[in-house]
Amino acid sequence: MLSLRFAIVTSSLVVTTAFASPNDPKQGAEYTVLSVSQPSQTVGRKVEVIEFFMYHCPFCHALEPVLEQWVKKEGDNIIFKRIHIPYQGPSDPEAHLFLTLQAMGKSEAYQSAVLDAVGDIVRRKRSETLTEQEILDVAHKLPGIDKAKFTDTWNSFGVKTMLNRLPDVVSKDYKVNSTPTIVVDGKYVTSPGQVSETTRTRDQRQLFQETMQVLDALITKVQKSK
């Protein structure tokens, strides 16, 4: 019985791979659906898209230019947001930095610069666990940053409250446990890793493009229901 079950599962995987199409993604293959949909902020036919990421994540860094171009292409079709996974829990300095820049209205402006700077530190120390001081040093070196305003925002009640809530938002509400992960309309979940399991694509740039195709299809799916 065990061998028969294995044969059936193997056959199913072969069929799934053979008919895999990022332009026509299937639930359980290129994307999954949250059991409990999360509230999404939308206006008209715009669709909310959230990237769950970490500054030190090399795949998030590699995806960034492709994702940036895709967001520009989508324009008014979407409302794009990011949520930083708290790698070290509610005191995670990377997430603290992101929330601070977000509160200042500067998170997108500094996204690439912080990804570069944090990536350099990770490669140099060969560790993905950064200290608060290392993150503060990154922040203070950002071009044009208002250091006094940054410090006030970093220490603000609002930012610290959001930081404390972040682990539950990520793990309990959205059920995200890896980066990069992208959630569309508060319920459709996909990622380059999930897409690659279906398409078997090994070329990273091609995989990222396939992931954007899945996003295109999910956005169309949501807009048709509006």
C-alpha positions as CSV (number, residue, x, y, z in Angstrom):
1,M,0.0,0.0,0.0
2,L,2.9,2.4,0.8
3,S,4.5,1.8,-2.6
4,L,1.2,2.4,-4.4
5,R,0.6,5.6,-2.5
6,F,4.1,6.8,-3.4
7,A,3.5,5.9,-7.1
8,I,0.2,7.9,-7.0
9,V,1.8,10.9,-5.4
10,T,4.8,10.8,-7.8
11,S,2.4,10.6,-10.8
12,S,0.5,13.5,-9.5
13,L,3.6,15.6,-9.2
14,V,4.6,14.8,-12.7
15,V,1.2,15.9,-14.0
16,T,1.3,19.1,-12.0
17,T,4.7,20.0,-13.3
18,A,3.8,19.2,-16.9
19,F,0.8,21.5,-16.8
20,A,2.4,24.2,-14.7
21,S,1.7,27.7,-16.1
22,P,2.5,30.9,-14.2
23,N,0.0,32.7,-16.4
24,D,-2.7,30.4,-15.2
25,P,-1.8,29.6,-11.6
26,K,-3.6,27.0,-9.6
27,Q,-4.5,27.0,-6.0
28,G,-2.3,24.5,-4.1
29,A,0.4,24.8,-6.8
30,E,1.7,28.3,-7.6
31,Y,-0.3,29.9,-4.7
32,T,-2.3,29.0,-1.6
33,V,-5.3,30.7,0.1
34,L,-5.3,31.8,3.7
35,S,-7.9,30.0,5.7
36,V,-8.9,33.4,7.2
37,S,-8.6,36.3,4.9
38,Q,-7.0,39.5,6.3
39,P,-8.5,43.0,5.8
40,S,-7.0,44.6,2.8
41,Q,-6.9,48.3,2.1
42,T,-8.3,48.9,-1.4
43,V,-9.8,51.8,-3.3
44,G,-12.1,51.0,-6.3
45,R,-10.5,48.2,-8.4
46,K,-7.0,48.6,-6.8
47,V,-5.7,45.4,-5.3
48,E,-3.5,45.3,-2.1
49,V,-0.2,43.5,-2.6
50,I,2.1,42.9,0.4
51,E,5.7,41.7,0.3
52,F,6.9,40.0,3.4
53,F,10.7,40.4,3.5
54,M,13.8,40.8,5.6
55,Y,16.7,43.3,4.9
56,H,19.3,40.5,5.4
57,C,17.5,38.0,3.1
58,P,19.6,37.5,-0.1
59,F,16.6,36.4,-2.1
60,C,14.7,39.6,-1.2
61,H,17.7,41.6,-2.3
62,A,17.9,39.7,-5.6
63,L,14.1,40.1,-6.2
64,E,14.0,43.8,-5.4
65,P,14.9,45.2,-8.9
66,V,12.4,42.9,-10.6
67,L,9.7,43.6,-8.0
68,E,10.4,47.4,-8.2
69,Q,9.8,47.3,-12.0
70,W,6.7,45.2,-11.6
71,V,5.2,47.7,-9.1
72,K,5.9,50.6,-11.5
73,K,4.3,48.7,-14.3
74,E,1.2,48.0,-12.2
75,G,0.8,51.6,-11.3
76,D,-2.8,52.4,-10.2
77,N,-3.8,48.7,-10.3
78,I,-2.3,48.0,-6.9
79,I,-1.6,49.3,-3.5
80,F,1.8,48.0,-2.7
81,K,3.0,47.5,0.9
82,R,5.8,45.7,2.7
83,I,6.0,43.9,6.1
84,H,9.3,43.1,7.6
85,I,9.4,39.7,9.3
86,P,10.8,40.1,12.9
87,Y,13.7,37.6,12.5
88,Q,14.8,38.1,16.2
89,G,11.3,38.4,17.6
90,P,9.6,41.6,18.9
91,S,13.0,43.3,19.5
92,D,14.3,42.6,16.0
93,P,16.5,45.6,15.0
94,E,15.9,45.2,11.2
95,A,12.1,45.3,11.6
96,H,12.6,48.2,14.0
97,L,14.5,50.1,11.3
98,F,11.8,49.4,8.7
99,L,9.0,50.5,10.9
100,T,10.9,53.6,11.8
101,L,11.5,54.5,8.2
102,Q,7.9,53.6,7.3
103,A,6.6,56.0,10.0
104,M,8.9,58.7,8.6
105,G,7.5,58.0,5.1
106,K,11.0,57.0,3.9
107,S,10.9,53.2,3.8
108,E,10.5,53.0,0.0
109,A,13.1,55.7,-0.7
110,Y,15.7,53.9,1.3
111,Q,14.7,50.3,0.5
112,S,17.5,49.5,-1.9
113,A,20.2,51.3,0.2
114,V,19.3,49.4,3.3
115,L,19.2,46.1,1.5
116,D,22.7,46.8,0.2
117,A,24.1,48.0,3.5
118,V,22.7,45.1,5.5
119,G,23.7,42.6,2.9
120,D,27.3,43.9,3.1
121,I,27.3,43.4,6.9
122,V,25.9,39.9,6.6
123,R,28.5,38.9,4.1
124,R,31.3,40.4,6.2
125,K,30.4,38.9,9.5
126,R,28.9,35.7,8.0
127,S,25.9,36.0,10.2
128,E,22.3,37.0,9.6
129,T,21.8,38.1,13.2
130,L,22.6,41.9,13.4
131,T,22.8,43.9,16.5
132,E,20.8,47.1,17.2
133,Q,24.0,49.1,17.0
134,E,24.9,47.7,13.6
135,I,21.4,48.6,12.3
136,L,21.6,52.1,13.8
137,D,24.9,52.6,12.1
138,V,23.2,51.7,8.8
139,A,20.4,54.2,9.5
140,H,22.7,57.0,10.4
141,K,24.7,56.6,7.2
142,L,21.6,56.9,4.9
143,P,22.0,59.9,2.7
144,G,19.8,62.8,3.8
145,I,18.4,61.1,6.9
146,D,17.3,63.5,9.6
147,K,19.1,61.9,12.6
148,A,17.1,63.7,15.2
149,K,13.8,62.9,13.7
150,F,14.9,59.3,13.1
151,T,15.9,58.9,16.8
152,D,12.6,60.3,18.0
153,T,10.6,58.0,15.7
154,W,12.7,55.0,16.6
155,N,11.9,55.6,20.3
156,S,8.2,56.5,19.7
157,F,5.4,54.6,21.3
158,G,3.7,54.0,18.0
159,V,6.7,52.3,16.4
160,K,7.4,50.2,19.5
161,T,3.8,49.1,19.7
162,M,3.8,48.0,16.0
163,L,7.1,46.1,16.6
164,N,5.6,44.2,19.5
165,R,2.6,43.2,17.4
166,L,4.6,42.2,14.4
167,P,5.3,38.5,15.3
168,D,1.5,37.8,15.7
169,V,0.7,39.7,12.4
170,V,3.3,37.7,10.5
171,S,2.8,34.2,12.0
172,K,-0.8,34.1,13.2
173,D,-2.6,36.4,10.8
174,Y,-0.7,35.8,7.5
175,K,0.9,32.5,8.4
176,V,4.2,33.6,6.7
177,N,7.3,31.7,7.6
178,S,9.7,32.5,4.8
179,T,10.9,35.4,2.7
180,P,10.2,36.7,0.2
181,T,6.5,35.9,0.4
182,I,3.8,38.0,-1.3
183,V,0.1,38.2,-0.3
184,V,-2.5,39.5,-2.7
185,D,-5.8,40.9,-1.5
186,G,-5.3,39.6,2.0
187,K,-5.7,36.0,1.1
188,Y,-3.7,34.7,-2.0
189,V,-0.2,33.7,-0.9
190,T,2.7,33.0,-3.3
191,S,6.5,33.2,-3.4
192,P,9.4,32.4,-5.8
193,G,10.0,29.3,-3.7
194,Q,6.4,28.0,-4.2
195,V,6.4,28.8,-7.9
196,S,9.7,27.0,-8.4
197,E,8.2,23.8,-6.8
198,T,5.6,23.8,-9.6
199,T,7.5,25.1,-12.6
200,R,10.9,23.5,-11.6
201,T,12.6,26.6,-12.8
202,R,16.2,26.9,-11.7
203,D,17.3,30.1,-13.3
204,Q,16.7,32.8,-10.7
205,R,15.8,35.7,-13.1
206,Q,13.3,33.5,-15.0
207,L,11.8,32.3,-11.7
208,F,11.3,35.9,-10.6
209,Q,9.6,36.7,-13.9
210,E,7.3,33.7,-13.4
211,T,6.5,34.9,-10.0
212,M,5.4,38.3,-11.4
213,Q,3.3,36.4,-13.9
214,V,1.5,34.7,-11.0
215,L,0.9,38.0,-9.4
216,D,-0.5,39.4,-12.6
217,A,-2.9,36.5,-12.8
218,L,-4.0,36.9,-9.1
219,I,-4.6,40.6,-9.5
220,T,-6.8,39.9,-12.6
221,K,-8.6,37.3,-10.6
222,V,-9.3,39.7,-7.8
223,Q,-10.3,42.6,-10.1
224,K,-12.9,40.4,-11.8
225,S,-14.6,39.8,-8.5
226,K,-14.8,43.5,-7.6
